[in-house]
Amino acid sequence: MRKVTNVANLDLNLLVSLDALLQHKSVTKAAQQLGLSQPALSASLARLRRHYNDELLYRAGNQSHLTPLAAELRQRTRLALDGVERAFSAQPEFDAGQATREFTILISDYGTTVLGDTIARLLAEVAPHARLRFRPTSPDLVARAEQTLVGADLMLVPHGFVSDLPHDDLHRDRWVVVVSTDNDTIGEELTVDDLRTSPWVVVFHGQTAATPADRQLRMLGIEPRVQVITENFLTVPNLVVGSNRIALLQERLVHLLPLNSGLRTVPCPVDVGELVEAMWWHPVYDRDPEHLFLRDIVRRAAQLATDELPPGQ
């Protein structure tokens, strides 16, 4: 049974201490960051250990390590602290030109590559003192999207992972098969048999962690012969080049690769559906002035990125 904690009995300063300890994995460095004495932070660590009934940090040789619970808490604590900071820094009106706050967007490396620079540029033009933090998505954070988005402004992921949360569609993309230019086992056209017999590079792999295209293949009865699993789309090209592996990548991402990347694209012989990229947020921020401003920035960035695509893409 899950333990229920009375928040009214908690000292929020412990959340600050926990975040610093988990980030630095060192009492000394965390104390320096917080401007506290080492004994004071050691006392906070002792309280945290009693609360969780867990060591959180332990020594092995000359290094400090996180316990499994502490590793799980690391990102949750950071997001929770972000949520607290946002709650206490909220203003009835938002002046972008004077804003100094940090906006946090959870986003994949695909999203950062396609939209990141444009979002940053548009934000800097109207809010030059604000800061933008891109945080990588993960299956765990996406699976807990509602809780995750309490401490982050937006999550950019395609449809198929998040439901029952406010969102705006940003752009559509197509999946294409990428093969090495020197892969002579694949001709100008790909067959269904090629999909079944070729070794694959896939991004994430599991029942709940897979791209929409991978899941569509399985629904069609095609189980890829997975040889390499990666958690970053940008690592796929190097894992395909010079091999007989194949992979599915977003067409927009392929378009941004260097011309001499060593890859070529071939149409997928089955319909794996479109990718519809969307931004998602917690309903508590629906009418938040700062949030409305950020959502407008992201919408504009998506439109500009679409306008810059070559004809036919």
N, C-alpha and C positions, 0 to 999 in steps of 0.2 A: 504494500500500500504506500502511495506517495505521501511523504511527510509534508504537512501544511505548516508554513512559516508565517507568523504574525509580523508583517512588515513594520508595523508601528513599533515593535520592540527592537528593530535593527538599527544599527548605527551606519548611516550611509558613508561615513568616512572609511569604514571597512571595505566598501566596494572600491573606493579609490586605491586603498592599500593593496587589495587583492589584484586589481588590474596591473599596478606597477610591479608587483612581485611576479605575476605570471608572465608579463612581457619581458622582464629582465632576468628572471630566474636567479635573482641575487638580492639578498637583503641589503647589502651595501649599496649597490647601484640604484635599487628602488628607493632607498632612503635619500640618496643624493637627488634623485629626480623630484621627490616630494618635499625636499627641504626639511627632513626630519632627522633626528638622531637615530643611529642604528639600534640602540636599545628600545626606543619607542616603536620602531617598525617591527622589531622582534616580538614585542608584546602584542602587536596587532596580528602578527602571523600566528602566535599562540592561540589567540581568540578564534581566528579563522580555522585553525586545526581542530579546536574543540567543537566549533559549529558543524563542520563537515565530517568530523570523526575520521580525518584523513590527514596524512603528512603534508600533502600538496607539493612541497619541495623536499628533495632528499639529496644527499651527497653520495657520489660514486667516484672514488679517486679524487681528482682535483676539480671535478665539475659538479654543478648542481643540475638536477633533472626534475621534470614535472612528473607527478604520478599520473596514471590514466585519467583520474577524475579531474586533476588540474589541467591536463591537456584539453579535456572536453570543455572545461570552464573558460579557457583562455579567450576564445572568440565571443562566447556568450557574455562574458564580463565586459568586454570592450563595447559590445553593442548595447548592453544594459546601461553602461555609464554614458554612452552617447545619448541614450533616451533621457536620462536624468538631466544631463547638461542642456538638452533641447527644451525640456519642460521648464527649467528655471531661467532660460535665456529668451523665452518667447516674448514677443512684443505685439501690441495691438495693431501696429502698422509696420510695414516693411519698406525701408529706404535702401534700395539695392546699392546706390552709390556710396553709402556709408557702412554697409554691412561688413562685418569682420568674421562672421560665423563660418564654420566648416560644413559643407554639404557632403553627404556620404551616399555613394551609389554602389550597390552590389552588382557586379557585372562580370561576364566571362571575358577571356582574352579576345574572343571574336568580337564582342560588343565594344571593347576598348579600342580595338584596331579599326573598326568601321566607324564608330561615333565619338570615341574619346577625345581626339584632338579638336573636333568641331565643338563639342560641348564645352571644353576648356576655353576655347577661343571666345565663344559667345558669352560665357560667364564673365571672363576677364574684361570684356568690352563694357559691360554695364555694372558689374560688381567687382571692381579692381582690387578691393581689399579682402574679398571673400576667398576661401580656400576650398579646393575640390579634392575629395579622397575617393579613389576607386578601390574597392575591396573585391577580391575574387569570390565568385559564387562557389558553392560546393553542394553536393547532394543533400547533406545534412541541413544546411541553411535553407535550401529551397524547400525541402520537405517540411520545415517549420517556418514557412514564409510569414505567417501572421505574427508569430512571436519575434522573428528576426526583424521584421519591419517596424517594430516599436522603437528600435534603436538605430535605424537607418532611414534615409529619406526615400530611396527608390531601389527596386530590384529590377534589372533588365534581363528577362529570360523569355524564351518563346512560349507560346501557348502549349499546353499539354503537361505542365508541371504544377501550376498554381491555379486555384479556383476560388471563387467566392470572395475575392478581394477586388477593390477598385483598380481599374487599369485603363490604359490607352494603347491602342495598336500604333506602332511606330513605322514599320516597314515590312515588306515581304522579301523573301529570298528563295532561291532555288538550290537544291542539292545536286551536286555533280560528282561523278566518280573521277578521282585523280589517280593516274598511274605514272610510273617513271617513263621518261622519253625513250629509254633504252630497254623497256620491257616489251620484248617481241612476242610474248605469249598472248598479249592482248592487241587485237587489231583496231581498226577505226570504229568498230562497233563492239559492244559488250553483250554477251548472252547471259541468260539466266543461269546457265551452267557455270559460266565464269564467276558469277556471284557466289555460287555454292562451293566452288573448288579453289578459288584463289585465296591466298593468305591475306588477312585483313589487318589494318590498323584502325582501331576504334577509339573514340573519345568517351570515356566512362564505359562501364560494362556491368550490367546487373539488372535485376528485376525492376528496381526503382531508379536506377541511375543509367540512363541511356539517352541518346539523342532521339528526337521524334522520328528521324529517318530510319535509325536502327530498329526502333520498335515497329515501324511500318513493315520493314522487311520480314520481321518475325511473324507478323500477322498474316503476311502473304505466304508463309511457310518456308521462307528462306532464312536459314540459320547460318550467318557468316562464320567462316573458319578463322576465328580470331587468333592472331599470332602475337600482336602487340597491343597493349592497352595504355593509353595516355590520358592525362586529365587536362590537357591544354590543346586547343585547336592549332595553335601556331607551331607546335612540335610535329604535327602530322607530316608536312612536306619532307622534312629531313628523314623521317622514318619510312617514307615511300621511295624517295629518290635512290636510284642505284639498286633497287630490289624488285622482286616480282609481286610485292604487296600492292593492294589497292585500298582506297579509303573514300568515304563520302565527306565532302567539304562544302561549305556554303560558297555559292558563286561569287558573292561580293568579296569574300576573303581571298578567293583564288585570283580575282581581278587585281587585288592589291599586291600580289606576290611579284617579285622581279621577273622580267621577261626571260631571264636565263636561269630560272629556278630549277630546271631539270624535270619539270612536270608537264604532263599534257592532260587534258580533260576528255572524257568520253561520256556520251549520254547514258543515263541509267536505263536499262531495258524494262524496268517496272516503275510504276508511279509510286514514289515514296512521299508524295505530298509536299506542299510548300512549308517553309518556315515562316511563321508570323511572329516577329519580334515585338514585344510589348513592354511597357513599364508598369510596374505594380507598386502599390503603396498601401499603408494601413489606413482604414477609414477614419481614424481619429484625425488624420491630417487633411481630410477632404477640403476644408475651407481655410486652412492655415495659409496666411499671406506669403510666407517664405516658401512654402511648399508649392503653392500655385505658381510662384515665380520660377522655381526650378523646373517644374513640369513644362512650362512654356519654353524654357531654354532647351530642354531635351527634345520637345516636339520640333522646334525650329532646326535643331541640329540634324534630326532624322530627315526632315524635308530637304535640307541643303545637301546631305549625303546622297539622297535619291536623285536630286536634280543633277548632280555631278557624274552620275553613272553614264557609261557609253550607251548609245542607242541600242535598244533590244535587250537591255539588262534591267 
